[in-house]
Amino acid sequence: MAENQMPSGLADQFRTLHEFVKAAKMRLSPDKWDYMVGAAETETTLKRNRQAIDTLGFRARVLRNVADVDCSGKLFGKRMRLPVMIAPVGGLERFDPGGAATVAKAAAQFGVPQMVSSVSRPGLEPTAEAAQGRKFFQLYVRGDLAWVDAFIERAVAAGYEAFCFTVDTAYYGRRERDIAKRVLMRSEVDAAGERFQAALSWNHVKRFKERCKLPLILKGIQTAEDAVIACDHGVEGIYVTNHGGRQLDHGRGSIEILPEVAAAVRGKAEIIIDGGFCRGSDIIKAVALGADAVAIGRLYLYGLAAAGQAGVVRVLELLEDEIRISLGLLGVTSFAELDPACLMRVERVREAHVHSAFPLLNLADEGYGGR
């Protein structure tokens, strides 16, 4: 445990990650649960996120003295307790009254960075004031250039370490769980401003780099071609994601995209990835293939919905335990020793779905974890 980082206090109540999933479902209304676990149209992209992770197997080495294992990572030159980042999620206040501020406290307590979404309350400044941890700001563009500039200035003034444009949401994906229930999960302001997001282009990236010294991250990169263009524009962070399967249906799994992006970037930018990462072994696979940090989304939401700040911290504690054990069993003592040679393609052993990483679940919704 790092200095000044307090334990969650939930070690007796939650011994496994899947226990958080069940506790979250019990506490949430059906519409909030569906918002958390659902995706676009056929939910194929969501399933491919898990399928792509599950079809990577480990090639473990032995007799290599793994008595001491270091689970830490580094992002933008600064150490973090794990190579894990708290992903930006809209509407965090649906799962805990403190919203993004509660998550900020949890991330700082444990020792990992948080990326704050522009569509989560209590907003940019109150979230920054909630805790002294590392924070990046992510923007959905809902206004003109002056509107964007105001957010950049506010992020700089509030002490955010980096700025992020989400670039895979030109249109809002058809999330049929919400549509079928006639549940409106986004505000009229978001809907009205969507045309500004759709008009986002490389010219906006160029303009940002000319006017702001904060590192820039582009969230939503899904090809080597776009990764190259981003690096050519001086972008410091390439965020590989398919938005958790909530935007374009029938996309590739995020970890399938990672090798081509890593080969294209060639160390010119930091690489962040999200998309179905739920276990310590998942984090290890992504770092072995070139990621500098893995962002978790739904996974920390389970902790937040189940037990607030302490729940998020406990999720990270369990993730750290899984990572330490898996690194040692792989025959390495740190993430720096990983490379693609520790992985190979294998057959998946179960049907992929949003909760296929948790085979002990027995949820009422048979399509999502029941057996």
Residue, then its C-alpha position, 0 to 999 in steps of 0.5 A: m500500500a502506497e503512503n497516504q493511500m487508505p484501504s477501502g474497508l470492504a475486504d470482508q464484504f467483497r472478496t471477488l469482483h463478480e460480487f460487485v456486479k450482483a450488488a450493483k444490479m440489486r441496487l439499480s432500477p432496470d433503466k439504470w442497469d440497462y444504461m450501464v450494461g447495454a450497447a448499440e443495436t445488436e450489441t455485437t461490438l460489446k460482445r466482440n470486446r470480450q471475445a477478443i480478450d478471451t481468445l488470447g491465452f498466456r505463455a507462462r514461464v517458470l523458475r524466474n524468481v517472482a518473489d517481488v512483483d511490481c504492479s505499477g505503471k506510468l502515464f505521461g511520465k508519472r507513476m500510477r499504482l496500476p497501469v489503469m485509468i478511470a474511464p470517462v462515463g456520462g451521468l455518474e450521478r445516476f449511480d451515486p449522488g456525488g457522481a464524478a466527485t465521488v469517483a475522483k476521491a476514490a481514484a485519488q485514494f487508490g492512486v490511479p488517474q481519472m478522466v472526467s466526462s463533460v457530461s457527468r455532474p457535479g462538473l469540471e471545477p467541483t470534481a477537480e476540487a473533490a480530490q488531489g489525484r491525477k485528472f484528465f478532462q474529456l469533452y463532448v463538443r456541444g458548441d462552437l469554437a468559443w464554447v470549446d475554448a471556454f472549456i479548455e481555459r476552465a480545464v487549465a485553470a482547474g489543474y487538469e493534466a491533459f485534455c481529451f476530445t471524444v471523436d467516435t460520437a458523431y452520432y448517438g448510437r441506437r441503444e435499444r435497451d433504452i429505446a425499447k423502454r422509452v427511457l431518455m438517457r441524454s438531455e435535450v441540450d446534448a441532443a441539440g448540440e450533437r451537430f457540433q460533435a459531428a462537425l469535429s475534424w482534424n482542423h479542430v485538433k490542429r487548432f488545439k495544438e496551436r493554442c494550448k500546451l496541455p497534452l491532447i488525447l483523442k478518444g475513439i481511435q480505431t485504425a492505424e491510419d487515424a493513429v498516424i494522422a493523430c501523431d502527425h498532428g502532435v497528439e500526445g495520447i491515442y485512446v483506442t476504444n469503440h465506446g464500449g460497443r455503445q456507438l457503431d455496431h459490428g465494430r472490432g473488439s478494442i484489443e484486436i485494434l491495439p496491435e495495429v495502432a501500437a505499430a503505427v504509433r511507434g512510441k510517438a504517443e501514449i496509448i490508452i485502451d478500453g473496451g470490456f476489460c474486467r479482470g487483472s489478466d485483461i489488463i496484462k494482455a493489453v499492456a503486453l500488446g502495447a498499451d500504456a494504460v487500460a481504462i475501466g468503465r463498467l467495472y468501476l461503475y459496479g463498485l460505485a453503484a454497490a458501495g460508492q467511493a469505498g466500492v470503487v477503491r475495493v474494485l481497484e484493490l481486487l484488480e491489483d490482487e489479480i494483477r499481482i498473482s497473474l504477473g507472478l504466474l506468468g514469470v515476470t516481476s513487472f509490466a515492463e517485462l511483458d511483450p506480445a511473445c507472452l500471448m497466443r491465440v486460443e479458442r474461447v471457452r464460453e459465449a462472449h457477453v458483457h459479463s462473461a468474465f464472471p462465470l460465477l454470476n447468477l443474475a435474473d437476466e439470463g442474457y447477461g450472466g445467468r446460467 
